[in-house]
């Protein structure tokens, strides 16, 4: 390496140590460059210092200071962003990007903020989230081909390949790039680092529009109307058979389980939960739930007695 190249490399190292985000901006325009999957993962890993799946607290403060400072043409220090400026910036930033309003940034929220390769961004399905957990469970059954209760690396790669096919982008993505995407998605969403995705981890990669059971009407409400119950029943009885069964039942139980074990559950938890719920409504009817049994479950969820139902 000649002296000029060595000096340039040293300058990049100094910039990177001083402000991690500066390396991802165009040196002339100061606009953010499009990040590859690996670069996006580097940014995430750098700021999610405790590895808990969120950029929050001092991590968030550090990210915002460096994000703003890196946009300046002159090489200002992140510390030049005052506490007052930081609070104003954080307020505007969280209003724009903190979709679930939990006061922290998760991986999908960061993906909406940073410019990325178009094909990698497609894999987050921002434009077409799943309608319900019934649809999620159908996808789970399709790609958990060995019925292990996990989506392993090869199964995840098949899922991502099919997503790109659906978007008519598969011809733009080499096998090596698809492997890079798969590895990145595993690093991002495999919270317990066992090299595969359990149900709750896949649910973060592939979220549904809404868990209907999270609505306030089912959380300690004073009344549940027949209309409330009918809405829930129709949401899960996708084939209008008059019972909730198969993936419909699994989707309902997944939503119910998320109320109890919000961030950490797997296929074994779902199976045990199904056994408990079905035993609780009296009998399992070969894995089907009727309107009457759904009503019992929802009334229990809302902690009210059947006599209070309208």
C-alpha positions in Angstrom: 0.0 0.0 0.0 1.5 3.4 -1.0 1.7 6.3 1.4 -1.3 8.1 -0.1 -3.5 5.0 0.1 -2.3 4.4 3.7 -3.1 7.9 4.7 -6.6 7.6 3.1 -7.2 4.4 4.9 -6.1 5.9 8.2 -8.4 8.9 7.7 -11.3 6.5 7.1 -10.5 4.6 10.3 -10.3 7.9 12.3 -13.6 9.1 10.9 -15.2 5.7 11.7 -14.0 5.8 15.2 -15.1 9.5 15.6 -18.5 9.1 13.9 -19.7 5.7 12.7 -22.4 7.1 10.4 -20.0 9.4 8.5 -18.6 6.6 6.4 -22.1 6.0 4.9 -22.6 9.5 3.6 -21.4 10.9 0.3 -18.4 13.1 1.0 -19.6 15.8 -1.3 -23.4 15.9 -0.9 -23.5 14.4 2.6 -26.5 12.4 1.6 -26.7 8.8 2.9 -25.5 6.2 0.4 -27.6 3.1 -0.2 -26.6 0.4 2.3 -26.0 -3.2 1.5 -27.5 -5.9 3.8 -24.1 -6.3 5.5 -23.7 -2.6 6.0 -27.1 -2.3 7.5 -26.3 -5.1 9.9 -23.0 -3.3 10.8 -25.0 -0.1 11.7 -27.5 -2.1 13.7 -24.9 -4.0 15.6 -22.9 -0.8 16.3 -25.8 1.1 18.0 -27.7 -1.9 19.6 -24.7 -2.2 21.9 -26.5 -4.5 24.4 -27.9 -6.7 21.7 -31.5 -6.6 23.0 -33.1 -5.9 19.7 -33.7 -2.2 20.2 -31.8 1.1 19.9 -32.9 2.9 23.1 -31.8 5.1 25.9 -28.2 6.2 25.6 -27.9 4.0 22.4 -30.6 6.1 20.7 -29.0 9.4 21.9 -25.6 8.3 20.5 -27.2 7.3 17.2 -29.1 10.6 16.8 -26.0 12.7 17.7 -23.9 10.9 15.1 -26.6 10.8 12.5 -27.0 14.6 12.6 -23.3 15.4 13.0 -22.4 13.2 10.1 -24.6 15.2 7.8 -22.5 18.4 8.4 -20.0 19.2 5.6 -17.5 20.2 8.3 -16.3 17.4 10.5 -18.1 18.4 13.7 -18.1 16.2 16.8 -21.4 14.5 17.8 -21.0 16.3 21.1 -21.7 19.5 19.2 -25.3 18.5 19.2 -26.6 20.0 22.5 -28.9 18.3 24.9 -31.7 20.8 23.9 -31.2 20.1 20.2 -31.1 16.4 21.0 -34.4 16.4 22.8 -36.1 18.4 20.0 -34.6 16.0 17.4 -35.6 12.9 19.3 -39.2 14.2 19.6 -39.4 14.8 15.8 -37.5 11.6 14.9 -39.7 9.3 17.1 -42.9 10.9 15.8 -41.8 10.0 12.3 -40.2 6.6 12.7 -41.4 5.1 16.0 -44.4 3.3 14.5 -45.5 1.4 17.6 -44.7 4.4 19.9 -42.7 2.4 22.4 -40.0 5.0 22.7 -37.3 2.9 21.1 -36.2 2.0 17.6 -36.5 -1.6 16.4 -35.0 -3.2 13.3 -37.9 -2.6 11.0 -38.2 1.1 12.1 -34.4 1.6 11.3 -34.9 -0.1 8.0 -37.5 2.6 7.1 -35.0 5.4 8.1 -31.8 4.3 6.3 -31.6 4.0 2.5 -30.9 0.4 1.5 -30.6 -1.9 -1.5 -34.1 -2.1 -3.0 -34.1 -5.9 -3.2 -33.1 -6.2 0.5 -35.7 -3.6 1.5 -38.4 -5.7 -0.2 -37.9 -8.5 2.3 -39.3 -6.4 5.1 -42.7 -6.3 3.2 -43.5 -2.7 4.3 -46.0 -2.3 1.4 -47.9 -5.5 2.0 -48.0 -6.7 5.6 -49.9 -9.9 6.3 -53.6 -9.4 6.9 -53.8 -11.8 9.9 -52.0 -14.5 11.9 -54.0 -17.1 9.9 -52.1 -16.1 6.9 -48.9 -16.1 8.9 -49.5 -19.7 10.1 -50.1 -20.9 6.6 -46.7 -19.5 5.6 -45.1 -21.0 8.6 -46.5 -24.5 7.7 -45.4 -24.1 4.1 -41.8 -23.2 4.9 -41.2 -25.3 8.0 -40.8 -28.2 5.6 -39.3 -30.6 8.2 -42.0 -29.8 10.8 -39.2 -29.1 13.3 -41.1 -26.1 14.8 -38.4 -23.7 13.5 -37.5 -22.0 10.3 -33.9 -23.0 9.7 -31.4 -21.2 7.4 -32.2 -23.2 4.3 -36.0 -22.8 4.8 -35.5 -19.1 5.4 -33.5 -18.8 2.2 -36.4 -20.5 0.3 -38.9 -18.1 1.9 -36.8 -15.1 0.9 -36.3 -16.5 -2.6 -40.0 -16.8 -3.1 -40.6 -13.2 -1.8 -38.2 -12.0 -4.5 -39.9 -14.1 -7.1 -43.2 -12.7 -6.1 -41.8 -9.2 -6.6 -40.3 -10.2 -9.9 -36.8 -9.4 -8.6 -35.3 -12.9 -8.3 -33.3 -12.5 -11.5 -31.6 -9.4 -10.1 -30.3 -11.4 -7.1 -27.4 -13.8 -7.3 -27.2 -16.9 -5.1 -24.4 -15.3 -3.1 -26.5 -12.2 -2.5 -29.4 -14.4 -1.5 -27.2 -16.1 1.1 -26.0 -12.6 2.3 -29.7 -11.6 2.8 -30.5 -14.9 4.6 -27.5 -14.5 6.9 -28.4 -10.9 7.6 -32.0 -11.7 8.4 -30.9 -14.5 10.7 -28.5 -12.2 12.5 -31.2 -9.5 12.9 -34.2 -11.6 13.9 -32.6 -14.6 15.7 -32.8 -13.1 19.1 -31.6 -16.2 21.1 -28.8 -16.8 18.6 -29.5 -20.5 18.0 -29.1 -20.2 14.3 -32.8 -20.6 13.4 -36.1 -18.6 13.8 -38.7 -19.7 16.3 -42.3 -18.5 16.0 -41.9 -15.2 17.9 -38.8 -14.3 15.9 -40.4 -15.1 12.5 -43.4 -13.0 13.6 -41.1 -10.0 13.9 -39.7 -10.6 10.4 -43.3 -11.1 9.1 -45.6 -9.0 11.1 -49.4 -8.9 10.7 -51.3 -5.6 10.3 -53.0 -6.0 13.7 -53.5 -8.5 16.5 -57.3 -8.0 16.8 -57.2 -9.4 20.4 -55.0 -6.4 21.5 -58.0 -4.1 21.0 -59.1 -2.4 24.3 -62.5 -4.1 24.1 -60.9 -7.4 25.0 -58.8 -6.0 27.9 -60.9 -5.5 31.0 -63.8 -4.0 29.1 -67.1 -3.9 31.0 -69.1 -5.5 28.1 -68.6 -7.7 25.1 -71.3 -7.5 22.5 -72.4 -10.2 20.1 -71.1 -7.9 17.3 -67.6 -7.9 19.0 -67.6 -11.7 19.1 -68.9 -12.0 15.5 -66.1 -9.7 14.3 -63.4 -11.9 15.9 -65.0 -15.1 14.6 -65.2 -13.8 11.0 -61.5 -12.6 11.2 -60.3 -16.2 12.0 -63.0 -18.3 10.2 -61.5 -17.4 6.8 -63.2 -20.2 4.9 -66.7 -19.4 6.4 -67.0 -23.1 7.6 -68.7 -22.1 10.9 -65.7 -23.3 12.9 -62.2 -22.1 13.6 -59.8 -24.9 12.7 -56.3 -25.8 11.3 -54.3 -22.7 10.5 -57.3 -20.5 11.5 -57.1 -22.0 15.0 -53.3 -21.8 15.1 -53.5 -18.1 14.0 -56.1 -17.3 16.8 -53.9 -19.1 19.4 -50.8 -17.3 18.2 -52.6 -13.9 18.7 -53.8 -15.1 22.1 -50.4 -16.3 23.1 -48.8 -13.0 22.2 -50.9 -11.3 24.9 -49.3 -13.7 27.4 -45.8 -14.1 26.1 -45.2 -11.1 24.0 -41.7 -11.4 22.8 -40.6 -15.0 23.3 -42.6 -18.1 22.3 -42.0 -21.1 20.0 -44.0 -23.8 18.4 -43.8 -26.0 21.6 -45.4 -23.1 23.6 -48.1 -22.8 21.0 -48.9 -26.6 21.1 -49.0 -26.5 25.0 -51.2 -23.4 24.9 -53.6 -25.1 22.4 -53.9 -28.1 24.7 -54.7 -25.9 27.7 -57.2 -23.7 25.8 -59.0 -26.7 24.3 -59.2 -28.4 27.6 -60.5 -25.2 29.2 -63.5 -25.1 26.8 -64.5 -28.6 27.7 -63.3 -30.8 24.8 -61.3 -30.4 21.7 -63.8 -31.4 19.0 -60.8 -32.6 16.9 -59.2 -29.2 17.0 -62.1 -26.9 16.2 -63.6 -23.9 18.0 -67.2 -22.9 17.7 -68.8 -19.5 18.3 -69.8 -20.6 21.7 -66.3 -21.7 22.7 -64.8 -18.6 21.2 -67.2 -16.6 23.4 -66.0 -18.4 26.5 -62.4 -17.7 25.6 -63.0 -14.0 24.9 -65.0 -13.5 28.0 -62.2 -15.0 30.0 -59.7 -12.7 28.2 -61.8 -9.7 29.1 -62.2 -11.0 32.7 -66.0 -10.7 32.8 -68.7 -13.3 33.4 -71.0 -14.7 30.7 -73.9 -12.9 32.4 -72.5 -9.6 31.4 -72.5 -10.4 27.7 -75.1 -8.4 25.7 
